Amino acid sequence: MMTEIEQSLLNALLALERAVAEMATAHPKPNLLPLFEQIDDLTGRLPSQTEPALLHYLHKRSYEKARLYLQGRDAENQAGKCRHV
């Protein structure tokens, strides 16, 4: 079960994904900075007992991996250059 902060993080990650997908056709281009700031703020509010894999994804700005993790789809994540899935 997701915490309120994790649900907010998932919502912010999905909003970022939608905004990025619309970049090619959007006029004017969306300002992504508030979304990044929101994600950073929520990441900082996660409790110390948060799953280390999720913290790793967020601190490395692997937002797609963090989204998949929060959606219960971590098995779909591929190992990164840091050798961490």
Rosetta blueprint (number, residue, H / E / L):
1 M L
2 M L
3 T L
4 E H
5 I H
6 E H
7 Q H
8 S H
9 L H
10 L H
11 N H
12 A H
13 L H
14 L H
15 A H
16 L H
17 E H
18 R H
19 A H
20 V H
21 A H
22 E H
23 M L
24 A L
25 T L
26 A L
27 H L
28 P L
29 K L
30 P L
31 N L
32 L L
33 L H
34 P H
35 L H
36 F H
37 E H
38 Q H
39 I H
40 D H
41 D H
42 L H
43 T H
44 G H
45 R L
46 L L
47 P L
48 S L
49 Q L
50 T L
51 E L
52 P H
53 A H
54 L H
55 L H
56 H H
57 Y H
58 L H
59 H H
60 K L
61 R L
62 S L
63 Y H
64 E H
65 K H
66 A H
67 R H
68 L H
69 Y H
70 L H
71 Q L
72 G L
73 R L
74 D H
75 A H
76 E H
77 N L
78 Q L
79 A L
80 G L
81 K L
82 C L
83 R L
84 H L
85 V L
